[in-house]
Amino acid sequence: ELTYLVLVVMNLVWYFTAKKNRYNWLLILTAVSLHSYYFYGLPGLLFLILVAVISTTAELISLKSPLNIFGVSYRYNLKHKFFPSRISILGVYPIEVTGAWVTLKYLSFFLSGIIAAHLNLSILTTMVLSALFLVSFDLFIDPIAVFQRAWQWGRKGWFFNVPWQNFLGWFIVGLSVSLIVPKLRLGTNL
């Protein structure tokens, strides 16, 4: 139970100390990878890689094409302190966002696994719960990032200027990753 709290704290440290250390996000990803490997072995690391690929692909499609998974145009402020590495993909997508996706999706997966194990939930219910946890994290992150001008929406939304379609996009991406989990045979070592 303490491990998920550690992951949350580490993610918050990343956001609030980014200006002081360019590579905090790598430290956090290392901790997440070690945790994933400890509980799930190599399939756990494969899960993290799939999260990175799927989320980055969804973001790049949304940023570089008319097909927008998050429903509203947006752009990242690549010079913002939240993105201290200054590494961007295709000049529009900061690499730190992939780190956030991996960290938050793994955390949502792990939390939903703990709950599912204790409540004997079905796989489908656990997948949906994991996607909902992911959206709940974004409910906190997005308003702060918009207020801090780390990214900007093309159209203001009803929730602290964040459009509802963004949360639907997070749910869809989170659920799509969750649908792959049974194929990895992660099991539970909780």
Salt bridges, closest charged atoms under 4 A:
none
